[in-house]
Amino acid sequence: MSNFRFITLLLIFALISSCAGPSTQRISIDSEALDAETRLQKKLSLQKIKARYERLQKVGYPILKKFFRVM
């Protein structure tokens, strides 16, 4: 009987605590800092795209050159 009461109490506690909403509060972000971060992320993204494209050209061009030379 004691185990049944404990399990019931545990279940009730779990159900009640799962109904609680998030209590995270939003912070205010400076718009200038947000714009600067956005520009930085775009710049880094473009640099990564450019580096991947250059690597593709460096690796792919010799392969294509040899392929068409064989044909």
C-alpha positions, 0 to 999 in steps of 0.5 A, a space after each residue: 500500500 505504501 508503494 502505491 501511495 508513493 507512486 501516485 504521489 510521484 505521478 501527481 507531482 510529475 503531472 503538475 510540474 509538467 504543466 509549468 510554462 517556460 520562465 525564460 525572460 528575453 533580454 534586450 539586444 542593442 540593434 547596432 550590435 545585432 546589425 554588426 553581428 549580422 554583417 559579420 555572419 554574412 561575411 564569414 558565410 561568404 568567405 566559407 562559400 568562396 573557400 569551398 568553391 576554390 577547393 572544388 575548382 582546385 580538385 575538380 578541374 584537374 579531374 575534368 581535364 584528365 577525363 576529357 583528354 582521355 576521350 
